[in-house]
Amino acid sequence: MSTPPDDPPPAASDLAASLARLEQVLGDIRGQLEALSRARRHREFSPARLCGVVLQVLAAAFVVLAGADWIYQAPPATQLVKLLFALVVQLGALTAFLLARDAR
């Protein structure tokens, strides 16, 4: 019994051309993925985010001031008022951050 002859191997030039085309397609895919990654990392300026950052700093400042009042033995009412201000300002910061969140 004789076996049917196998298809002849493709010519080296055909193989090189297909490899070059494959390399070009993979390069295009990589370029598109890098562009998509850059676009996802970039955030537009958001006034709500800026407001949230400012409010967050104010909340931290109120907590530090309440801590300083505790260290220097100020009346507990003033400490409580500063902590309550910090709580309210923190809620404002969280609200601003939620408004600035992307809708994706």
N, C-alpha and C positions, 0 to 999 in steps of 0.2 A: 504494500500500500504506500502510495505516495501522499505526502502532506501538501496541501495547497501552499503555494509560496506566499509568504507574508508581504504586506505592503512595504514597498521600499521606504527607508527612513527619509524624512523630509530633508531637503537640502539645507546645508548650514546657513545659507543666506536667508531662507524662509524662516528658520528657527531664530536667527538673530533679529529679523524684522519683527517677528511676533513678540519677542522679548522686549524689544525697544518700544513697541506699542503698549505692552503691558506696563512697562516702567513709566511711560508717559501718563497712562490712565491713573496709575497709583499716585503719581506726583500731583495730578489734578485733584484727586480725592483728598490727599493730605493738605493741599492748599485750601480747599473748601472747609475742611475740618478745623484748620488753624484760624481761618476767618470767622467761622462760627464761634469758636472758643473766645476769640477777642471780642466779638460782639456781645457774648454773654457776660464777660467780665466787666465791660464798660457800663457805667450807670450814668444816666442823665442827671443834671443838677435838679434837686428837688427842694423847694422851699420848706416843705413839710419836714424833710429829713434835717435840714438846718435848724428848724425850730425845735425838733426833738433833741438834737445835740445840745442846744443852748439850755433847754429845760432840764436835761439830764445833768448838766454841769451845775445848774442852780440847785437841783435836788441834792447832789453830793455836797454842795457848799452848806446847805441847811443842816445836813447830817453832821458835818464837821463842826459847825457852830454849836449844835446841840451837844456834841461830845465835849467841846471846849467849856460849855456851861456846866456840864457834869463834873469835869476836872476841877474847875474853879468854884464849885459848889454854889452855883446860882440857884435861885428858887426853881423847884420842879415844874411850876406852871410855865415858865419861859422855855424850859427844855421841851415840854410837851407841845407847846405852840410851834416851836421850830420843827419838831418831828412831824407834826401834822401838816405844816407847810411843805415839808419835804415829800410827804405822802401825796398831797394834792398835785404838786409839781411833777412828781414821778408819773402819776396817772396821765397828766397832760403830755409828758414825753412819750409814754407808751402809745397814746392815741395818735400823736404825730408820726411815730414810726409805723403804726398800722396804716395810716393814710398814705405814707410814702412807699409802702410795699408795692412791688410790682404785681400786676394782675395776672401773671403767668400761671 
